[in-house]
Amino acid sequence: MEEDAELLPSLDIVWSETKAALDRQFEQSSALDMKIGVVLGLSGVILAALLGFPLIRSGDMVTKGLLIAAVALVLVSLLLAAVAGYWIRKFEWAPLPRALREFYLTEQSEVTKLAIVDAQLTAYDWNKKRIVLKARLMHTSFDFILSGALIIGVTLLYNLV
C-alpha cells in the first residue's frame, strides 16, 4: 500500500473530492429528513380535513365506512412509509480521528490519505444505498399524500352535489 501511495500524484484531489461527496450525502440525508417531517405534518392536516366532512357525521353507514376505511388506509400507509424513511438514521463518515492517530500517526502522509480515501469510499457506498431507500420511502409517502388530497377532492365534490 505504501508503494501505491507514492505513485499517486492526484491523491490530494481525490481525498478532498471524496470528502466533499460525503458532506453532500449528509446534506441530502438531512434534506430528506426535513421533507419527511413535512409529510408527517401533512398527514395530520389530511386526517383533520377528512374527518371534518359532514358526510362522516351524517352520511349512511356504508359511505361512512368506506370513507373512514380509505382515510385509514391512506394515513397508515403514509405514516409507515414516512416513519420507515425517518428511521434510516445510520450514516457513515470518514475514519474517526482516534483510529487515525492510533494506526497511522507514524505512516507517510500519502499512505494515511490513501487509507482515508478508501474508508471514505466505503462510507460513501454505504450511505448511498440508505439515501436512495430514504428518498424512495419519502416519494411513497408523498404519493399517499396525493391520494389523501384526491379523497378530499372527491368528498368535497360529493358533498357539493
N, C-alpha and C positions, 0 to 999 in steps of 0.2 A: 504494500500500500504506500510505503514511503517513496519508493521509486516512481510510482504512478503520480504522486503528488508533485514531484519535482518537474514532471513533464507537462504540467497543465498550466499554461500561461493565462488562461481565462478564468481561473479559479475564483478570483475576487468578484468578477462579474456574475458568475453563476451563483456564488454564495449570496450576493445582495439581491439578485432577482428571485432566487428561491425564497429568501426571507420575505420579500415583498409579496410574493404569491401567497404565502402563509398568512400574512397580515390581511390580504384581500379576502381570503377564505373566512377569517374571523369576522370581518365586516359583513360578508354575505350571510353568515350564520346569525349575526345579531339583527340584521335587517329582516330575515325570515322570522325570527322570534317576535319582533315588533309587529309584523304583519299578522302572525298567528294570534297575538294579543288582540288586535283589532277584530279579527274573525270571531274570537270568543266573545268580545263585547257585542258584536252584531247579532250573535245568536240570542242574546238576551232581548235585544230590540225586536227581532223576529218573533220570539216567543210572546212578548208583550202585545205585539200587533195582532198576531193570530188569535191569541186567547181573548183579545178585547173585542172581537167582532160580535155583533148582536146574534149572528147565526148560531154561535156556540151556546149562547144563553137561551135562545128562543126557538131554534130550529127543531126539526123532528129528530128522533133518536138515531136513525141511520145516517143522516147528514152530519150530526154532531160526532158520531163515532168515526166516520170516515175522515172528517176534518181533524179531529184530535189524533187519529192514527197517523195521518200524513204529517202533522206537526211533530209528533213524537219521533217518527222515522227520520225526518229531516234533521231535527235537532240532535238526536242521539248520534246519527252518522256524522254530522258536523262536529260535534264535541269530541267524538272518538278520534276523528282524523286530526283535529287541531291539537288535542292533548298528546296524541302519539307524536306529532311533529315537534311539540314543545319538549317532550321527554328526551329527545335526541340531544343530549347536553354534552356528551363526551366529545372533547375536542383535543387533538394532539398538537403539541408545539415543538419547537426546537429542543435540543437536549437541555437538561437542567444545568445551571452553572456549576453546581456542586459536582455533578458527574464529570463535567469537562475538566474541572480542577483536579479531581482525583485520577482521571485516566489520561489526560492529555497535557498536563502542565509542563512536562519535560519533553514533549514531542516538538518537532518542527512545526512552525505555524501553518505551512501548507498541508501537512498531514492532518492537523486539527481542523482546518477549514474543510478539507475533503470529508472528514468524518461527520462534520456538522451538516454539510450539503446532503450527504447520504441520509442522515437522520431526518432532515427537513423534507426530503423527497418521500420518505416513508410516511411521515406525518401528513404530507400533502395528499397522498393517495388515500390514506385512512379517512381524512376529513372530507375529501371529495365525495366518497360514497355516502356519507352521512348528510352532507348538504343536498345532494341530489334527492335522497329519500325525504328529507325535511321539506324541500320545495315541492315534491310530488304530493305529500300529505297536505301542504298548505293549499295547493291548487284543488285538491279534492274537497277540502273544507270550503273553498270559495265556490265550487260547483254546487255544494249543498246550500250555500247562502243564496245563490241564484234560484235554486229550487224553492227555497222559502219565499223569496220575493215573487216567484211565479204563483205560488199558492196564495199569497196575499193579494196579488192582482186578480186572480180568478175569483177569490172570495169577495173582493170588492165589487167586481162586475156582477156576480151572482146577487149580492145584496142590493145593487142599484136596479136590477131588473125586476 
